[in-house]
Amino acid sequence: MILNLGVKTVFKQFTIPKTLVKAMKITTLLITIACLQVSAKGYGQLISLTAKNKPIITVFSDIEKQSGYSFFWKGNDINQLNVSVNIKSANIDDAVSTLLKELPYTYTIAKKTIVIQPKNKIAISDNVSSVQAFIDIKVKVLDTTKLALPGANITIKETGRNYSTDLNGEITLKQLTLGNTLVVSYLGFIAREIQITDATPTTLEVVLKASASALQEIVVVGYGSEKKQNITTAISSVQSKTIEKLSITRVEQALQGNAPGVLVLNQNGQPGDKPMIRIRGTGTNNSPDPLFIVDGFPVSTIEYLNPGDIERMDVLKDAASSAIYGARGANGVILITTKKGTTGKPQLSYDGYYGVQNAWRKLDVLNATQYAEMMNVGAINANPTNPLPYPNPSALGNGTNWQDALFQSNVPIFDHQVSASGGNDKSTYLAKFSYFGQEGVIGGKSSEFTRYTFRLNVDQKITDFLKIGTNLNYINTDRRAIFDNGDQGGHVLGNAISIDPITPLYETDPAKLAGYNANAVRDANGIFGISPEATFANPLAQIAIINGNRKIDKLLGNVYAELSILKNLKFRSSYGIDLANENVNSYTPIYYLLPTSNQTFSRVTTNFYRTNTWQVENVLSYNLDVKKHNIQLIAGQSAYKYFTQNLSGSRNDNSPIDPNLAYIDVATDITSSVNGGGADRRTLASYFGRFAYSYDDKYLLSGIIRRDGSSRFGRNNPYATFPSISGGWVVSKESFFDVNAISFLKVRASWGQNGNENLGSSFPWASTINTANNGYTFVNGTGAEYLYSGASLGAISNPDLKWETSEQTNFGLDVNFFKNKLSVSADYYKKTTKDLLIRPNILTSVGYTAPFINGGNVQNKGIELGINYNEKFGKDWGLGVSFNISHNKNEVTQINNTAQALAGAAYISMGSITRMAVGQPIGYFWGQRTAGIFQSQAEVDAYVFTNPTSGAVTKIQPNAKPGDLKFIDTNGDGVINDNDRTNIGDPNPKFISGLTINVNYKNFDLSIFGIGMFGHKVFNGNYRFDKTVSNMPATMLDYWSPSNTDAKFPRFVTTDPNRNYATVSNLLLEDGSFVRVKNIQLGYTLPQLLTQKVRLNGLRLFVAVDNAFTLTNYSGFDPEIGASSPLSLGIDRGVYPQARTFRFGVNVKL
């Protein structure tokens, strides 16, 4: 069914005629073709310039930029000349002739050098050796204290060739020519340009001044950029130099521990899985995911991105910074800028690694003997007259170690990236191909992810006033997954820790095989063992029947044209598209795993999804500098449309099918065919504006306003306006400020509003009709029965439905100490989200689902602290330390329903184990509190309730025995039930932190990166205590008995009459705090003298280990447990653990 409700309302003013669409397509094609013209023709461009009483050497520089030629002259007399000239579309010869026409100088052009000399001198011949005499120069790069700068970068501007200084900050550049310009740069220092003349000494000492690099850094903001020192909002940035040291598999992982206030949790370690991201807490019960903007284009997922393509990531955390994205900015905005081409000769590079993965932890569970003894204890505790299930436990030995059988060793992971870049003053380009592959430590190729990407980025300056460009991406991903975290123990990992260790991996006993079902699963090693308990499947047999994958082909691109209307006025128009085709295929053969898990036919299933997204934006920007005043103005318009449709089908076959030929038309049982489909669309129309004012970079003021119209909201509220304002004061620039230790001091404050339209449903306000399961059987006149499809009301409409609105206030402080070596940034924020979308409680007898209403508020308050320190020790040592820590408190302040609460995530027979309620954090664990273990029958009998009216005395836990848990009667009514459930733990970490240490010694570099999360609880749902035959953790051996009264666990009894293990209580909660060293990398860069001999610009080798070690008291597979839903955080249903990876890699520049 296709819904098109509200689209006309929002896009009434934005209907795009077909002719315009066609014109846009043609324009896109022409721009792309034009952008590809990036050959060396820039050096032969015609020259146009106007100069009025300008220094002649400035005019020389202008001509050099336009032509690629270099000027050379001797002496200083010419430096004193000013000229006026008007040159239009002249070649290089005519341009220079016009310039020198009235001057006492002549010129000679030899290859790419223009030699200027007095007219009374003898002309220099065209002999190249006389003009371009090669010279060798030894360059030594120092700082202002005369310390050498090893690894300083030197680029020959005319050729684009790059070099690096050695350990002593020195390098000898051979065969330079007069007129060459050396660009000398070093991280944290101001770059210098030095032109080679006949007066240049053969030993050149270059002194670089330290820059306030943290201040001069350019930060990307919405629809523009700004110097970091002028930022008045809360923005965290992660740059490529940090990402390159992490060797991550997904881009989102770069934010973990590197951006204060940003919580990133891997939902599991399955290849290709999406991490969870929360910016400054959770502010909604709907989708809390941030908005991703990639090179100006909003995307729903970034799984297609190669981390090696990222230049920087800027996180807009407060409302004042993200208000420019209005309706989609309430959960924060992540701006991703990809790498672009740079000027200079073409440069090839290769970056790659190969590694092996292993499980970093396995759970300690009972072996066969221990399991049998535990089952005997449980049976006797249930009824002392019961026969022992296992009369001779010791004869069973250790049994099957299912985890050893399931986890694979030294599983491969690899990444290969090849790029070419270059350009000139007119055009730049970057082309890149990458191939990434990762197999799973569980299932190997059955749990595999591969990604191919190709990127092309081109920027072309057509004229002095027109620039166009394109950024095209093609991505192909293929993912095979063996389970989802929501499977609640029914997946292969859950079965591996729950199935009894007595069952063999393969059955070899002929007597038992005789009773096996004919469809029992087998492989080349035999028939997989089947547990006689008939509760948990053999996990290896499960993997053997998994045949399916999810393939995505995506084309993502945008083109732009930027017109310089006036000196300070620019207009930029862009058009972006995101086209994706997704195919999800699965094949399940005939199989028998258990009496409750089997299939007597083969089944082929195919799902096809097609998504088309486009966005058109037009932005007018104005930048004015008047003395110490700077004014920046932006006004823009945006139109966005998303459309998706899907088709699905399945068919059975009564005989096996070759998995390689598992297509629907191969299956023969047409009567079993099932098909379906659907479609969805949404639109957004927006206007926005921003102003920024600064006086002497000391007093700063900025404001934003955006108005959005969305098809997702009721007809009475499709539009909303989102404003923000922020200001800053650079105290350190005041004349009265005189603190030598403080290099920079800024205070800032901001306020703003955002909206959240990411609500899952595209039309949550609309009335819906259900046709599924609404059939009714009628009998005709002959007595035959016919089933007719019917329809019923699904939900009633709410035309007044409006946005979730987030309002945030932020106060910040930025301080740099000791000449900017130490920087500290601190923020305090208060974020209130209003008008949450919820469904009120209505009687089921009404017959339809309650409509969405705006009925809840959530508040997040927190502090963030970031500290960075960089120092050099002598000429060989360098140290960089970055640390951040954040605290957030989440609280629901309003829910407009009778219970003032909403049920959360469920776990097996326990029902909802999380909740959202007023006065509590979102998704808190809702369960029973316990007061220890009953030690005697007298204690059980003494735990009573006296009826205040009748005086009757009753036991509060009548089924309890010594060794059972004592549940607290929270409400005092004498009955233990759901009314006694309360907050027993918060899954949201109280503190999150990150630490990065970078050490450089000569050509070696060492990077250590770790994260920490503290003060939260995890529900350990790995073990199926609801199943009496489930295996258990080895810690369960510490169960209560008359001889072990100080036990951790209550008594074990198979019937569990007191529901010790079937009740949500603090027994099943554990401290989820952990510290994890995520990455250690050691690299070595070969000396330039060696790499030059093999004609390389650079060669670096490195070794690395990921997930090196973890410190935690949590007993599950992994304490890092994310969730897609705010109400599912912290529930461990058997999380696929992250792997420990050892990698070897290389970075090569040609």
Beta strands, then each sheet from edge to edge (+ up, - down):
strand 1: 47-55
strand 2: 70-73
strand 3: 82-90
strand 4: 105-110
strand 5: 113-118
strand 6: 134-143
strand 7: 153-156
strand 8: 162-164
strand 9: 170-177
strand 10: 181-185
strand 11: 192-195
strand 12: 203-208
strand 13: 218-221
strand 14: 224-227
strand 15: 235-239
strand 16: 262-266
strand 17: 275-279
strand 18: 291-294
strand 19: 297-299
strand 20: 310-316
strand 21: 333-338
strand 22: 344-359
strand 23: 411-423
strand 24: 427-440
strand 25: 444-461
strand 26: 466-479
strand 27: 522-523
strand 28: 526-527
strand 29: 547-564
strand 30: 569-588
strand 31: 591-594
strand 32: 597-599
strand 33: 602-626
strand 34: 629-653
strand 35: 669-695
strand 36: 699-710
strand 37: 719-730
strand 38: 742-756
strand 39: 768-770
strand 40: 776-779
strand 41: 785-788
strand 42: 792-795
strand 43: 804-817
strand 44: 822-834
strand 45: 837-838
strand 46: 853-854
strand 47: 856-873
strand 48: 877-895
strand 49: 901-903
strand 50: 914-917
strand 51: 924-927
strand 52: 930-933
strand 53: 944-946
strand 54: 953-955
strand 55: 965-967
strand 56: 982-985
strand 57: 991-1001
strand 58: 1004-1014
strand 59: 1017-1020
strand 60: 1069-1071
strand 61: 1074-1085
strand 62: 1098-1112
strand 63: 1131-1132
strand 64: 1139-1149
sheet 1: 1+ 3-
sheet 2: 2+ 5+ 4-
sheet 3: 9+ 6- 12-
sheet 4: 8+ 7- 10+ 11-
sheet 5: 13+ 14-
sheet 6: 15+ 20- 21+ 18+ 19-
sheet 7: 16+ 17-
sheet 8: 22+ 23- 24+ 25- 26+ 29- 30+ 33- 34+ 35- 36+ 37- 38+ 43- 44+ 47- 48+ 57- 58+ 61- 62+ 64- 22+
sheet 9: 27+ 28-
sheet 10: 31+ 32-
sheet 11: 39+ 42-
sheet 12: 40+ 41-
sheet 13: 45+ 46-
sheet 14: 49+ 50- 51+ 56-
sheet 15: 52+ 55-
sheet 16: 53+ 54-
sheet 17: 60+ 59- 63-
end
